[in-house]
Amino acid sequence: MAMFKLIERNYCDYRILDRLAELGELLTDNKFIGPWQFGHVAIATLFFLDNEDAKVKFNELFEGLSDNDKFLVENFIESESYKA
């Protein structure tokens, strides 16, 4: 829920960026919702934040993902599941 609130309120600082990057590493055995792990949602959260540093961090993390993880992050972004 905290990540969804960050998106909703567009709240971002360096501490949050660092924590989302840490969570972005949790791509297995950390089920969040549906097919997504905590890491997929954390990386997608960076995408949704209206902050240049968040966009840079998103791009860095996204480029390092496997094709399957990229698909899951893109799918979460397109589904807008955080709005539910």
N, C-alpha and C positions, 0 to 999 in steps of 0.2 A: 504494500500500500504506500509506503514512503516514496518509492520511485514514481508511482502514479501521481502523488501529490506534488512532487518536484516538477513533473511535466505540467500539471494543471496550473501551478502557481509560477512556473518558469523561474524557479529559484536555483541559483547556482553560485558557488564560490569554489576556491581551489581545494578546500577540504572535501567538498562533495565530489568534485571531479576525480580526486585521488581515490575516494571510496568507490565510486562507480567503476573506475578502472580496475580496482582490486576485485570487485564483484564480477567484472567482465571475464575473469579467468575461470569462473565456476560454470563450466560448460558440460559437465557430466556429473551424474549422481547428485544433482541439486535442483530437482524439479520445482518449478515455480507454478506454472499454469499451462494447461494443455500440453503441447509438444515442447514448450520452451523451458529452458533452464534459467537459473538466476542470471547467468552471464549474458544470455541473449537479451533479456529484458534490460539489464544494466547498460549494455552497449546501445540498444535502441533508445534508452532514455537520453543518452548523450546526443543522439541525433535530434531528438525533439526539443532540446533546450535551445533557446534563442541566445546563444553565447558563442563567441568565436573560439574560445579555448575549448569548449565542449565539442565543437565541430572538428577541430584539429585532433582531439583525443579520439573521437569517434572514428575518423579516417584512419588513424594509426592502428587502432584495435581491429577495425573491420578488415583492413588489408592483411592482417596476420591470421585471419580465420580460415578454416577449411571451407570448401565449397558448400558442404552440408550446413555448417554453422552460419555462413553468409546467407544461405537460403532461409534459415530460421529467423535470423535478425530481420531480413527484408520482409519476410512474411509477417512478423510481429508489427513492423512499421506500417505495412499496408493494411493490416487488419484493424488497426487502431483499437486493439483490445483494452488498452488502458482507459478508454472512455466508458467501458461497461460498468 
